[in-house]
Amino acid sequence: MHIQYEDNKDNLDDVAERIGELASVVREEGDPVLAHLLDNVYAAIYYVAAKRISKNHQNMRHRLS
């Protein structure tokens, strides 16, 4: 599997969204344990993405002052 990054832009929210969709499919197929695990991965990736966005905004504010 090859992961490609754009210039300083990770598509973490896209990855999280796909994992969330996969969790929904797995839940519908009847595997609640795997669905719960995927939900936790989804939440962790979303947390990292939000934290990164927050840090980028803080850096921008420091540059503008």
Secondary structure, DSSP 4 states (H G I P E B T S, - for coil): -----BTTB--HHHHHHHHHHHHHHHHHTT-HHHHHHHHHHHHHHHHHHHHHHHHHHHHHHHHH-
